[in-house]
Amino acid sequence: MRPHTAFRLCLYSSQKLQGANLVGALLFEVDLSEADLTGVDLTEAHLEKASLQGATLKGASFDSAELLQTNLSGADLTRADLSFTRLKEAIIFDTKFQDACYNRLTKFSQGFDPVSAGMRWIDID
């Protein structure tokens, strides 16, 4: 997988993609369910209708990424960087966010409470 690449209707479920560089990638209807994406870099990536259901995303960077109608149900985003990330309409049922960081420009789905999810606030100037 390479940065600034477009993926459409791809199946990568249960794949081991630790540390992959997906900076600026376009992921449309991509299935990454149950994949190991530990430490993956999704900075400025655009995910739309993607499935990350049950995926391991520990320490992943979503800095300035956009996740539209992306399914994160059961995913593990422990210590992930969600600074400046747009998670509107993301499906986040039973998602682990322990020690994941966010800032005032991170946008969540309506009704989501990052504090009760165990996330850490990062102050920006």
C-alpha positions, 0 to 999 in steps of 0.5 A: 500500500502506498501513500496518496493512492485511491482504493475502491471496493477492495477487500483487505479483511483480516490482513496484516498491514501494520505500519502501512503508509496510507497518508492522503489515501482515498478509501471508498467502500474498502473492507479492512474488517478484522485487519491488523493496522497497528501504527498505520498512518492515515494522515489526511486520508479520506475514508468513505463507507469503509469497514474497519469493523473489528480492526486493530488500529492501536497507535494509528494516526488519523490526523486530519483524516475524514471518515464518512459513514465508516464502520469502526464497530468493535475496532481498537483505536487505543492510543490513536491520534484523532487530532483534526479528524472528522468522524461525522456519521462514523459508526462507533459502536463498541469501539475502544478509544482508550488513551486516543487523543483528540483536539477541539477541531476533532468532529465526532458523530452527534451524541458521542462523548470522547471523555466517557470513551476514555480519550485524552484532550490535546490542547492546540494553539 
